[in-house]
């Protein structure tokens, strides 16, 4: 019997629902894993959610973002992608990216993909990414300022 949500260890992260001007989603895959997900990571002690995501985007993708370029989409609770038996609390922010990105730090692969291409990843798409895919496909008004160099 699987543990109840209350009994599962919890991982808290920040994540970017990042798209380009054509609406393609930015997905990343970390080294040693097979699932694609939104860029982001764990906040450090004393760090605000926005500051954590600004730092993670710079570390993982070489992307210079200001906190005011991030539109808060709220909290999403789901299963962790790469830590079996763990719950995930993700604070998600919307971002339109105009600048080039490059894999850095623990990122092994970057993909810009349409919603259909992301969906076609099947079980290689992380649970949070699948939930956010539904949000992106719904065409929610989640636009925000673009990041341009």
Beta strands, then each sheet from edge to edge (+ up, - down):
strand 1: 10-19
strand 2: 25-30
strand 3: 36-37
strand 4: 40-41
strand 5: 71-79
strand 6: 87-97
strand 7: 107-113
strand 8: 146-147
sheet 1: 4+ 1- 6- 5+
sheet 2: 4+ 1- 6- 8-
sheet 3: 3+ 2- 7+
end
